[in-house]
Amino acid sequence: MYRFLIVIEKANGNYSAYSPDLPGCVATGDSRDQVARNMHEAIEMHVRGLLQDNLPVPVPHSSAEYVAVPSEAL
């Protein structure tokens, strides 16, 4: 099983997503749920293509974390 972080961003009128560990693998969608589904499909297709071409599948190194800054500190 492969597991990749995806980043979802709100754009002008839609959503976009990418995976820092899979350069060039991107997706868009009208909603957050749709872009997540589209990105899942894009990653499956991307990894399948790498395997079919006998290319290495990148080892995921990315992680995500939220940083909370108290509003009274600003």
PyMOL commands that set and color helices and strands:
alter all, ss='L'
color gray80, all
select helices_A, chain A and resi 32-52+71-73
alter helices_A, ss='H'
color red, helices_A
select strands_A, chain A and resi 7-10+15-18+26-29
alter strands_A, ss='S'
color yellow, strands_A
deselect
rebuild
show_as cartoon
